[in-house]
């Protein structure tokens, strides 16, 4: 069973930076498509960034130029570097691992880490 554990969430002032990490166990990490999602109070969970098995990245328009997703396959860890944080970035951040096995998709989620940006 794949397990994901996020860390790095904190309270930070607007304009500050945070680095989130997601440690994975129980799966072949390098085969997973990975992503960060976030959910603000009263809002739907939204996609923030993804990184493919080959390292191709995508970002939501709201974080382009400020956030950087990366993966370390040797350490089974996913990161999200967040710079120039804004109050609207306040949310619980979740990492997700997607495995495609024999044409079927399997999604695994972490428990989330709270990011709070004060104005």
ZILIN-V334060 format. One line per field, one symbol per residue. ss: DSSP state (h for helix, s for strand, l for the rest). psi: psi as a letter, one per 20 degrees, with the letter a starting at -180 (. if undefined). burial: b if it has 9 or more other C-alpha atoms within 8 Angstrom, else e. A space follows every 10 residues. Layout:
ss=???
psi=???
burial=???
This chain:
ss=llssssslll sssllllsss ssssslllhh hlsssssssl lllllsssss slllllsssl llllllssss ssllllssss ssllllhhhl ssssssssss sllssssssl llssssssl
psi=ppppoqriqr pqqpiaqqoq qopqqjrngi ippqqprqoq pjrqpqpgqq prhijpqqqq hiipihqpqr qnhhjlpqqo porlqqhiip rppqqppppo oliqpppqqa iqppppoq.
burial=eebbbbebbe ebbbebbbbb bbbbbeeebe ebbbbbbbbb eeeeeebbbb bbbeeebebb eebeebbebb beeeebbbbb bbbbbbbebb bbbbbbbbbb eeeeeeebbb ebbbbbbbe
